[in-house]
Every structure is written in structure tokens, then in C-alpha cells.
């Protein structure tokens, strides 16, 4: 696909625009990966807090 796009940009001397599109695409991909990792970390933390709450409930039941 890049083989089709690159000559069109080169014909019109829009190399600056091509570079901008590449940079913006890379940044968008980086943001998407960052948010995906943040969501996964949030799920792991939520699981940890739930297990901690279950542990505390067991301790309270066993407490005389």
C-alpha cells in the first residue's frame, strides 16, 4: 500500500506531509499500546484488591 501512496506524495513534493502522516501514525499506535497496557494494569490491580478484600473477610470470620 505504501508503494501506491509514496509516488503520489513524491510527485507533488509533499514529503513533509508524508513525514507528518508517518509521525502521527506512529504516535497514535504508541498511545493505543499505552492505553491497552494501562487497561490491563487496571484489571490486574482490581483483581488484587478483590482478592485482598476476600482475604480480609476470611480473617474477620475467623477472629473470635
N, C-alpha and C positions, 0 to 999 in steps of 0.2 A: 504494500500500500504506500509505503514511503517512496517507492520508486515512481509512483504516479504523481505524488504531491511535490516532491523535491524539484523536478524540472519546471513545474508551473511557477514556483516561487523564484527559481533562478532566472527564468525568462523575464520576469517583471522586476528583478533586482530587489525583491522583498526578503532578503536573507535576514535582516533584522527582525522582521515579523516571524520568520520561521524559528529563529533562535528564541524569541519570546514565547511562541507556542510550545516549544520543547521544554523551556524552563517552567512554564506554568503547568504543563502536563506532569512534569516530574514533581513539582511541589504538591499538586493535587494528589498524586499517588502517595507521597510521603504523609500527607495529612490523613488520607484514608487508612494507611497502615497504622499511624499513630492512634487514631480513634478506635480501630479494631483492637489494638493492644490494650488501650485504656478500658474498653468494654470488657475484655477478658479479665483484666486485673480486678475490675469492679465485681465481676461474678465470683472470682476466687475469694475476694475479701468478704463478700456476702455469705459464701459457704462457710468461711472460717467463723464469722460472727454467729451464724446459726448453730454451728457445732459447739461453740463456746457457751451459748445460751443453753443448749441441751445438757452440756456438762454441768453447768451451774444448777440447773433444775435437779439433776440426779444428786448432787451434793446436798441440796436443800431437803430433799426427801429422806436422805439417809441421816440427816442431822437430828439428834434426839431432842 
